[in-house]
Amino acid sequence: MSADIHQEKILILDFGSQYTQLIARRVREAHVYCEIHPFDLELSAIRSFVPTGIILSGGPKSVYDPEAPAVAEELFDLGVPVLGICYGMQLMSRHFGGEVVPAGKREFGHADLLATGIPGPLFDGFFTQGKSPVWMSHGDHVNRVPVGFQVVATTPNAPVSAIQDVARNLYGVQFHPEVNHTPRGELLLDTFVRKICGCSGRWTPGQIIQDAIARIRSRVGSDRVILGLSGGVDSSVAAALIHRALGDQLTCVFVDNGLLRLGEGDQVMAAFAENLGVTVIRVNAQERFLTALAGEADPEKKRKIIGGLFVEIFEEESAKIEDARWLAQGTIYPDVIESAGAKSGKAHNIKSHHNVGGLPEHMKLKLLEPLRELFKDEVRAIGEELGLPHQMVWRHPFPGPGLGVRILGAVNKEYADILRRADAIYIEELYSSGHYEKISQAFAVFLPVKSVGVMGDGRTYEYVIALRAVETKDFMTAGWYPLPYEDMARISNRIINEVKGVNRVVYDISSKPPATIEWE
């Protein structure tokens, strides 16, 4: 890949904040490339990264904790602008001789940030009439600033809420500019990366596509590539991008694992084989997957079974394709981050990803992951730029293991068929009522429990379907979508009447956190 769109780049050091990916998203929205790395990244690695600027994330620890995360001592001597957020600001303050103390009153939630009147480049245009609403989440705060720093903003509970040392290009904020609850937070981060760090903004969909095409051609040469096409957004965009770069060198393997949505197989073939002219091999592997999953109820084991079998099938199909040397996957940046965090032990593993780090050592194909630097919203933008249908690009996320993790517990064909039909009715109704594009993700879940019901003059004892719909901008946090009662009633009525084996429908009103978006 040419260095052009990566020449300007922000390094984000993660201290364990739940919002670190949001920081990266905001930087990317300013059209600047960035990467997230653990807080203890060695100085030599930081130097080789050649950052245009550095952001220190928040984190759950106190800077005085014996096991508190810290950075390389020479980090602040690199001569590049540094922005510390929450824990990052406290760490910076203590490093330079300031004092951090437990707050008399912990501050979680909304606060009014008040300007002290000291001008500073980071807050250019941020305040309206000397104040701005922000989102706080801290137990400690800076009590005394280091020599050379100025207090730029304050709140009643945190007298030192923003600091700066303009001469050394060091800045710190106690609040979280990356979250939606800080209305002008995007402006602050844009100001840091574009004005203070001097980035011009080269990270745009058109340039990303050009760069990716050049990189794919350089790596692959005249080899053939096979790609596991699922019909989801990520694999679809990856297929379109690689096809744009390599044309007939790409062969897609579409595996019908028996865990896809209703009619999905035919839709995938129509979109790619018929409309785009992509070579697609359709493999009917439903029986193999259901046999492998028989009796297995553990979510992580189900994911690994499904992922492992996908790899086996790809290997079998690649052996039939002359010159196949590469396996392409729709891995995206959050997959990489979560998997890396799980391996390093610096972050909790919420779920495993069968397409990240799950390939066996004996696998002969090399991996091609053209989307692994991109967030989901960037993938969608790339897809539209490549000319994929709007409905395909903006389709709600679908997990790699498919319905295998939307059927709670053990999986079988009966459960999959019931869920497939119920989910199709749900999504059809969301489209027809105009709710689908207002919702970030919606799907049905099969619950392997039976409840008593009455149909006609008879007593029934049948399964339960749960409906899930959430609103979110980042998928790190999410709120349940308030679907109107009349829509809920119509959807429930259709599912119970049209899907044999279901006599009860429930609506999930859990937020993330504490729940996750998916049930498994």
C-alpha positions in Angstrom: 0.0 0.0 0.0 1.4 3.4 -0.8 2.3 5.6 2.1 0.3 8.5 0.9 -3.0 8.1 2.8 -1.1 6.8 5.8 1.5 9.6 5.9 -0.7 11.6 8.3 -1.6 9.3 11.2 -2.6 9.6 14.8 -1.5 7.0 17.3 -4.1 6.2 20.0 -2.7 4.6 23.1 -5.4 2.6 24.9 -5.5 2.6 28.7 -8.6 0.3 28.9 -11.4 2.9 28.2 -14.7 1.6 26.9 -14.7 4.5 24.5 -11.3 4.1 22.8 -12.8 2.9 19.5 -15.0 6.0 19.5 -11.9 8.2 19.6 -10.6 6.4 16.6 -14.0 6.8 14.8 -14.0 10.5 15.4 -10.4 10.9 14.1 -11.4 8.9 11.0 -14.4 11.2 10.5 -11.9 14.0 10.3 -10.5 12.1 7.3 -7.3 11.3 9.1 -5.9 7.7 9.5 -5.3 6.4 13.0 -4.5 3.2 14.8 -5.2 1.9 18.3 -2.4 0.3 20.2 -1.9 -0.8 23.9 -0.6 1.8 26.3 2.7 0.0 26.9 3.7 0.1 23.2 7.5 0.4 23.2 9.1 3.7 22.3 10.9 2.1 19.4 7.6 1.0 18.0 6.1 4.4 18.5 9.0 6.0 16.7 8.7 3.6 13.8 5.0 4.4 13.6 6.0 8.0 13.0 2.8 9.6 14.4 1.6 13.0 13.4 0.0 13.2 16.8 -0.8 11.0 19.9 -4.0 10.6 21.9 -4.0 9.0 25.3 -7.4 7.4 26.1 -9.2 7.3 29.3 -9.1 4.2 31.6 -10.6 2.6 34.7 -7.6 2.8 36.9 -6.3 5.6 39.2 -2.8 7.0 38.3 -1.8 6.1 41.9 -2.8 2.5 41.6 0.3 0.2 42.0 -0.7 -1.5 38.8 -1.7 1.8 37.0 -0.9 1.7 33.3 1.8 4.1 32.1 3.6 5.1 28.9 7.2 5.1 27.9 8.9 7.9 29.8 10.3 9.5 26.6 6.8 9.7 25.0 6.4 13.4 25.7 9.8 14.2 24.3 9.0 13.1 20.8 8.0 16.6 19.7 4.6 15.6 18.4 1.3 17.0 19.8 -0.3 14.9 22.5 -3.9 15.0 23.7 -4.7 13.3 27.0 -8.4 12.3 27.6 -9.6 11.7 31.2 -7.0 9.2 32.6 -4.7 10.3 29.8 -4.8 13.9 31.1 -4.2 12.7 34.7 -1.3 10.7 33.6 0.2 13.6 31.7 -0.3 15.9 34.7 1.4 13.5 37.1 4.3 12.9 34.6 5.1 16.6 34.6 4.8 17.1 38.4 1.1 18.0 38.8 -1.1 16.5 41.5 -4.0 14.1 41.0 -6.4 13.4 43.9 -9.6 11.5 44.5 -12.5 13.7 43.7 -14.6 14.8 46.6 -17.6 13.9 44.5 -17.2 11.5 41.6 -18.6 12.9 38.3 -20.5 10.6 35.9 -22.7 12.1 33.2 -23.6 15.6 32.0 -21.6 18.6 33.1 -21.3 22.2 32.0 -17.8 23.1 31.0 -16.9 26.7 31.7 -14.1 28.5 29.9 -11.5 30.3 32.1 -10.9 32.9 29.5 -7.4 31.7 28.6 -7.2 31.4 24.8 -6.1 28.0 23.4 -6.1 26.5 20.0 -7.8 23.2 21.1 -11.0 25.1 22.1 -11.3 27.3 19.0 -15.1 27.6 18.4 -15.9 25.0 21.2 -17.5 27.3 23.7 -20.8 29.2 23.3 -21.1 32.2 25.6 -18.3 30.8 27.7 -19.6 27.3 28.3 -20.3 24.0 26.6 -22.1 20.7 27.7 -19.7 17.7 28.1 -19.8 14.2 29.4 -17.7 13.3 32.5 -16.8 9.9 33.8 -14.1 10.0 36.5 -13.4 9.4 40.2 -10.0 11.3 40.3 -9.2 14.7 39.1 -6.2 17.0 38.7 -5.8 19.2 41.8 -2.7 21.1 40.8 -1.4 21.6 37.3 2.3 21.1 36.3 4.6 24.0 35.7 4.1 25.4 32.2 0.5 24.3 31.9 -2.6 26.5 32.0 -6.1 25.7 33.1 -8.4 26.3 30.1 -11.7 25.1 31.4 -13.4 24.0 34.6 -16.6 22.5 36.1 -17.9 22.9 39.6 -16.8 19.4 40.5 -13.5 19.4 38.5 -11.7 22.7 38.9 -9.2 21.5 36.4 -11.1 20.2 33.4 -8.9 21.1 30.5 -5.2 22.0 30.4 -2.7 23.1 27.9 1.0 23.7 27.4 0.9 25.4 24.0 4.7 25.7 23.7 5.1 21.9 23.9 1.9 21.1 22.1 0.5 19.2 25.1 -3.2 19.2 25.8 -5.5 17.4 28.3 -9.3 17.2 28.9 -11.0 15.6 31.8 -14.2 15.0 29.9 -14.9 12.6 26.9 -15.1 14.5 23.6 -15.5 11.3 21.7 -19.0 10.4 23.0 -22.2 11.7 21.5 -23.1 13.2 24.9 -20.4 15.9 24.3 -22.2 17.7 21.5 -19.1 19.6 20.2 -16.6 16.9 21.0 -16.2 16.0 17.3 -15.1 19.6 16.7 -12.5 19.4 19.4 -11.0 16.2 18.0 -11.1 17.6 14.5 -9.3 20.7 15.7 -6.6 18.6 17.4 -5.9 16.4 14.4 -6.4 19.0 11.6 -5.2 22.3 13.1 -2.8 21.3 15.9 -1.3 18.2 14.3 -1.5 19.8 10.9 -3.2 16.9 9.1 -4.8 17.8 5.7 -7.3 14.9 5.6 -6.3 12.3 3.1 -8.4 9.5 4.4 -11.4 9.6 2.1 -13.4 6.8 0.4 -12.1 7.5 -3.0 -8.5 7.6 -1.9 -8.9 4.5 0.3 -10.3 2.6 -2.7 -7.4 3.7 -5.0 -4.9 2.8 -2.4 -6.5 -0.6 -1.6 -6.6 -1.5 -5.3 -2.9 -0.7 -5.7 -2.1 -2.7 -2.6 -4.2 -5.7 -3.7 -2.6 -5.8 -7.1 0.9 -5.5 -5.7 0.5 -8.3 -3.2 -1.5 -10.7 -5.3 0.1 -10.3 -8.7 -1.3 -12.9 -11.1 -2.4 -15.3 -8.4 -6.0 -16.3 -7.9 -8.0 -15.3 -4.9 -11.0 -17.0 -3.3 -13.3 -15.2 -0.9 -15.9 -16.5 1.4 -19.0 -14.6 0.5 -21.7 -14.5 3.1 -24.1 -11.8 1.8 -23.2 -9.5 4.7 -21.9 -6.0 4.3 -18.3 -6.7 5.0 -17.8 -9.7 2.7 -19.9 -8.1 0.0 -17.8 -4.9 0.0 -14.6 -6.9 0.1 -15.7 -8.9 -2.9 -16.6 -5.8 -4.9 -13.3 -4.1 -4.0 -11.1 -7.2 -4.9 -13.1 -7.7 -8.1 -12.5 -4.0 -9.1 -8.8 -4.7 -8.5 -8.4 -8.2 -10.0 -11.4 -8.9 -12.1 -11.5 -12.6 -13.1 -8.7 -13.5 -10.7 -11.3 -13.5 -7.9 -13.5 -16.5 -7.3 -16.1 -16.3 -4.5 -17.1 -19.3 -2.5 -20.6 -18.9 -1.2 -21.3 -21.4 1.6 -24.9 -22.1 2.4 -24.4 -23.4 5.9 -28.0 -23.7 6.7 -27.8 -20.7 9.1 -28.5 -17.9 6.6 -31.5 -15.7 6.4 -34.6 -16.6 4.3 -33.8 -16.5 0.6 -30.3 -15.2 1.2 -28.6 -17.7 -1.0 -30.5 -16.6 -4.1 -30.1 -12.9 -3.3 -26.3 -13.3 -3.1 -26.1 -15.2 -6.4 -28.2 -12.5 -8.1 -26.2 -9.6 -6.7 -22.8 -10.9 -7.5 -22.9 -13.6 -10.2 -25.7 -12.1 -12.3 -25.3 -8.3 -11.8 -21.5 -7.8 -11.1 -20.2 -10.7 -13.2 -18.2 -12.2 -10.3 -17.4 -15.9 -10.4 -19.3 -17.5 -7.5 -19.2 -21.1 -6.5 -22.2 -22.1 -4.4 -21.6 -24.8 -1.9 -24.5 -26.5 -0.1 -23.0 -27.4 3.2 -26.1 -27.2 5.5 -25.9 -30.9 6.5 -22.2 -30.7 7.4 -22.7 -27.6 9.6 -25.7 -28.9 11.4 -24.0 -32.3 12.0 -20.9 -30.5 13.4 -23.1 -28.3 15.7 -25.3 -31.1 17.0 -25.8 -30.9 20.7 -23.3 -28.0 21.2 -24.8 -25.2 23.3 -21.8 -23.1 24.3 -21.7 -19.9 22.2 -17.9 -19.7 21.9 -17.7 -23.4 20.9 -20.4 -22.9 18.3 -18.5 -19.9 16.8 -15.3 -22.0 16.6 -17.1 -24.9 15.1 -18.6 -22.8 12.4 -15.4 -20.8 11.7 -13.3 -24.0 11.6 -15.7 -25.7 9.1 -15.7 -22.6 6.9 -11.9 -22.9 6.7 -12.1 -26.6 5.8 -14.6 -25.9 3.0 -12.5 -23.0 1.7 -9.5 -25.3 1.6 -11.5 -28.0 -0.3 -12.7 -25.5 -2.8 -9.3 -23.8 -3.2 -7.8 -27.1 -4.2 -10.1 -27.2 -7.2 -9.1 -23.7 -8.3 -5.9 -23.5 -10.3 -3.4 -21.0 -8.9 -5.5 -20.2 -5.8 -3.0 -18.7 -3.4 -5.1 -16.3 -1.3 -8.1 -16.5 0.9 -9.9 -13.1 1.1 -12.0 -12.2 4.2 -14.2 -9.2 5.2 -12.3 -8.6 8.4 -12.8 -5.1 9.6 -10.9 -3.0 12.2 -13.1 -3.6 15.3 -12.6 -7.4 14.7 -8.8 -6.8 14.8 -9.0 -4.6 17.9 -11.2 -7.0 19.9 -9.2 -10.1 18.9 -5.9 -8.3 19.8 -7.3 -7.2 23.1 -8.4 -10.8 23.9 -4.9 -12.1 23.1 -3.0 -9.5 25.0 -5.3 -9.7 28.1 -5.7 -5.9 28.1 -9.3 -6.0 27.2 -12.2 -8.4 27.9 -13.1 -10.8 25.1 -16.8 -10.1 24.6 -16.9 -12.6 21.6 -14.5 -14.3 19.4 -14.3 -13.7 15.6 -13.9 -16.7 13.4 -12.3 -14.6 10.7 -9.5 -13.1 12.9 -6.6 -15.3 13.9 -8.6 -18.4 13.5 -6.8 -20.0 10.6 -5.0 -23.2 11.3 -1.2 -23.4 10.8 -1.5 -26.0 8.1 -3.7 -23.8 5.9 -2.0 -23.3 2.5 -3.7 -20.1 1.5 -2.4 -16.6 2.5 -4.9 -14.1 3.9 -6.0 -11.1 2.0 -8.0 -8.7 4.2 -8.5 -5.4 2.3 -11.0 -4.0 4.9 -9.0 -4.7 8.1 -8.2 -1.0 8.6 -11.8 0.2 8.3 -14.7 0.7 10.7 -18.2 -0.4 9.6 -19.3 3.1 8.6 -16.2 3.4 6.4 -16.9 0.0 4.8 -20.4 1.2 3.9 -19.0 4.4 2.4 -16.6 2.3 0.3 -19.4 0.0 -0.8 -21.5 2.9 -2.0 -18.5 4.4 -3.8 -18.0 1.1 -5.5 -21.6 1.1 -6.7 -23.1 -1.6 -4.6 -26.9 -1.4 -4.1 -27.9 0.9 -1.2 -30.0 -1.8 0.4 -27.1 -4.2 0.4 -24.6 -1.7 1.8 -26.9 -0.5 4.6 -28.2 -3.9 5.6 -28.1 -4.4 9.3 -25.0 -6.3 10.6 -25.2 -10.1 10.5 -22.9 -12.2 12.6 -20.3 -14.4 10.9 -21.8 -17.6 12.5 -25.2 -16.5 11.2 -28.3 -17.9 12.9 -26.0 -20.2 14.9 -25.6 -17.5 17.5 -29.2 -16.3 17.3 -30.5 -19.7 18.2 -29.8 -19.9 21.9 -28.2 -23.2 22.9 -27.9 -26.2 20.6 -28.7 -25.7 16.9 -30.8 -27.9 14.6 -32.7 -27.5 11.3 -36.1 -27.2 12.9 -35.0 -24.2 15.1 -33.2 -22.6 12.1 -36.2 -22.9 9.9 -38.5 -21.4 12.5 -36.1 -18.5 13.2 -35.6 -17.8 9.5 -39.3 -17.4 8.8 -39.9 -15.3 11.9 -36.9 -13.0 11.2 -38.0 -12.5 7.6 -41.5 -11.4 8.7 -39.9 -9.0 11.3 -37.6 -7.4 8.8 -40.3 -7.2 6.1 -42.6 -5.3 8.5 -39.8 -3.0 9.6 -39.2 -2.1 6.0 -42.9 -1.6 5.1 -43.5 0.6 8.2 -40.4 2.8 7.5 -38.5 1.8 10.7 -35.7 -0.3 9.2 -33.4 2.6 8.3 -34.0 4.3 11.6 -32.8 1.2 13.4 -29.1 0.3 13.6 -29.7 -3.4 14.0 -32.8 -5.6 14.2 -33.2 -9.3 14.3 -35.2 -12.2 15.8 -33.8 -14.7 18.4 -35.0 -18.3 18.9 -35.5 -19.2 22.5 -35.3 -23.0 23.1 -38.0 -22.9 25.7 -41.7 -23.7 25.3 -44.7 -21.9 26.8 -48.4 -22.7 27.1 -50.7 -21.0 24.6 -54.2 -21.4 23.2 -54.9 -21.5 19.5 -58.5 -22.0 18.4 -60.0 -24.5 20.9 -56.7 -26.2 21.6 -53.9 -25.9 24.1 -50.4 -25.4 22.6 -47.0 -25.8 24.0 -44.6 -24.1 21.6 -41.5 -22.0 21.2 -40.7 -18.3 22.0 -39.3 -15.7 19.6 -37.6 -12.6 20.9 -37.3 -9.5 18.8 -34.3 -7.2 19.1 -33.9 -3.6 17.7 -31.3 -1.1 18.8 -30.2 2.5 18.0 -26.5 3.3 18.1 -23.9 5.3 16.3 -20.9 3.3 17.3 -22.1 -0.2 18.4 -20.1 0.2 21.6 -23.2 1.4 23.4 -26.8 1.0 22.2 -30.3 1.8 23.4 -33.4 -0.3 22.5 -35.5 1.1 19.7 -39.0 2.2 20.8 -41.0 0.4 18.2 -44.7 1.6 18.4 -47.1 -0.8 20.0 -49.3 -1.1 16.9 -46.2 -2.3 14.9 -45.2 -4.7 17.7 -48.7 -6.1 17.7 -48.8 -6.6 13.9 -45.4 -8.3 13.8 -46.3 -10.6 16.7 -49.6 -11.5 15.2 -48.0 -12.4 11.8 -45.2 -14.5 13.4 -47.6 -16.5 15.6 -50.1 -17.0 12.8 -47.6 -17.7 10.0 -44.7 -19.6 11.7 -45.6 -23.0 12.8 -44.1 -23.9 16.2 -44.3 -20.4 17.8 -47.0 -19.2 20.1 -45.3 -16.3 22.0 -43.3 -13.2 20.9 -41.4 -10.9 23.3 -39.6 -7.6 22.7 -36.1 -7.0 24.1 -35.9 -3.7 25.9 -32.3 -4.1 27.2 -29.6 -1.5 26.5 -25.9 -2.1 25.9 -24.4 -2.1 28.5 -25.3 -4.0 30.5 -26.6 -6.4 27.8 -24.9 -6.9 24.5 -26.6 -6.3 21.2 -26.5 -10.0 20.1 -27.8 -12.5 22.6 -24.8 -14.9 22.2 
